[in-house]
Amino acid sequence: MKQYRKRWYLSALAVLIPLTAGCRTSLPFSGEVEQTSASLSIDVLQDERIYWDPVIQEFQRRYPDVQVEICSYSAEEMAETASQRETELMAGEGKDLYLSIESSGFDFYKVQQSGVFADLYPFFAKEPGFSEENYLAGIFDVFENEETCCIVPTQAIFSACVTTQSINEEIPVPLDELENYQDFVTDKLYFVGQYPDRKDLPLESDSGEYNARWGVAIQDGQKRFEQLFQSDLWKKEQQLTKHRRQADPNAIPMDWSYMEEFQKNLPRAMEEKRYLCLDAQIDLAFLLYCQLGGAEGAVIAPIPDVQGNVLIYPAACVAVSQNSPNKENAFRLLQIMLEEKYQKMNGGPVVKKYLTGENWKETYGQETLLIQGKSCPGADGETIDSLTGQFQNGRMATGLLTAPKEKYSECLEAYFKGESSLETCAEEFLSYLQVYLSE
């Protein structure tokens, strides 16, 4: 079963309200709703409906004459039906609108490359007052190197690194002075070199989720990966991850798919204050920052990529079938998700003016917070404002959010377990990528 990136927010999530239209995978995929301009069929993962249902309900309120069909699937059903749904889409018989396409179960990058998704940029361009400057940089270029814009993220995931003030003064480059990802790798190498036996520290993600840090994306082709695998710094980071995993085989990676388990074990990780947090989703990063003493005891900062851009990760990506006769209706629903109410409701705005830090101040900006049963100082407003400004000027990452991510992880896993050399793993991935990009 394909894993999908979960969005972890501390704000209360809306209770799911059943909608009037529905579809189960036990029914035929196509032909259930006549495809006219007065209808809209939607493909969405069940777990993602907590974000999308309020938007769909608002769409139904505004456009009561549009017949809406919602086909939602469990994660298991997404995997089981991926091939059939992908075939339907390629044949022009798929749904009109794909919500959270990154969780669709099929290789959405390959599907996109085949030209079956509509270019959404013209719809944006004709909106009054439209400017790319109103949105986080890169949201119209995700997964593309062409002029078209076929997949648009409607939510952002922010990550940050955290350490104590004392460690920040000790590492080669203070976290709040990082100029690029190379600086961060240098800090990590130093930290583990100084504290090689620390076992109560979280492992960074080694799932391939963050390859965008290195400036590689699937649309850049094989050459960029060849250059990456020749990088001494990349090799050292993989060696570091292997060392950390071997030092504590039972450690829980700070990875999206392990986040709940990591949070349960957080008290053990926080017993001592020699700490360097690696790539934590922003809510968890704020918790760690407060537990380490807030402004007086800790430092929190976003993590740049190799070119110095602050990275922002895409979520809730939307695509519309090229063959859909209901593109206008699909774009109307997309517009609703980009409105202030729903941007702020879901915790990660891609519209710059809605990324104000208000939610973070409300949640973490109190004078004191009760975390894991202990009273901790809250995050100060200046820190939150600084982070907010850096994220506003950040860039949406692409990375490996397709089948190659799974292959990349599979190849590196053999290295981390000591079953293959790093060079062998890199060669295996490059061989796979050559076939993948040629198909």
Salt bridges, closest charged atoms under 4 A:
ASP43 OD2 - ARG85 NE 2.99
GLU48 OE1 - ARG7 NH2 2.02
ASP53 OD1 - ARG49 NE 2.94
GLU58 OE2 - ARG61 NH2 2.63
GLU58 OE2 - ARG62 NE 2.74
GLU69 OE2 - LYS95 NZ 3.84
GLU77 OE2 - ARG24 NH2 3.34
ASP141 OD2 - ARG395 NH2 3.59
ASP200 OD1 - ARG198 NH2 2.81
GLU204 OE1 - LYS188 NZ 2.94
GLU204 OE1 - ARG213 NH1 3.58
ASP206 OD2 - ARG245 NH1 3.26
GLU209 OE1 - ARG5 NH2 3.57
GLU209 OE1 - LYS405 NZ 3.29
GLU237 OE2 - LYS188 NZ 2.49
GLU272 OE1 - ARG198 NH2 3.41
ASP279 OD2 - ARG213 NH1 2.49
GLU328 OE2 - LYS126 NZ 2.97
GLU339 OE1 - ARG62 NH2 2.75
GLU340 OE2 - LYS344 NZ 2.88
GLU358 OE1 - LYS344 NZ 3.68
ASP385 OD1 - LYS361 NZ 2.79
GLU406 OE2 - LYS2 NZ 3.76
GLU410 OE2 - LYS407 NZ 3.33
GLU413 OE2 - ARG245 NH2 2.79
GLU413 OE2 - LYS417 NZ 3.98
GLU428 OE2 - LYS407 NZ 3.30
GLU439 OE1 - LYS110 NZ 3.69
